[in-house]
Amino acid sequence: TCPHAQLFMKIDDAIMQGKMEKVLEDIKKSQPLFIQLVSGQDKALEILKKEDRVKKLSILDTGILIQFDGGEQEEAMLLRDLIQGSVGVLSFSRDNTYFEKSVLNMISGQEE
């Protein structure tokens, strides 16, 4: 990509502007992080509640959904902390559904 390319995106009534890589990174970071567990939910909740980067936490039937203010490096450290805390983590990923839909809408010129 062109290093000077600028990207403007409207997401949830907010206009995001900046270098394409930075805007896309910010959008990805805004997506919830889903943690599917096989064991250790109480321990996972204890660890997550102590983590300053966890802004919101929801317990679902299939796992835990968190709003996490961090990038890939911070995600890796959080995963490490959960595993070191003997939490059985089955999957650990961002929910990119909204991100992908936003990018596709931007490309096609559609509004949500």
Secondary structure, 3 states (H helix, E strand, C coil): CCCCCEEEEEECCEEEEEEHHHHHHHHHHHCCEEEEEEECHHHHHHHHHHCCCEEEEEEECCEEEEEECCCHHHHHHHHHHHHHCCCEEEEEEECCHHHHHHHHHHHHCCCC
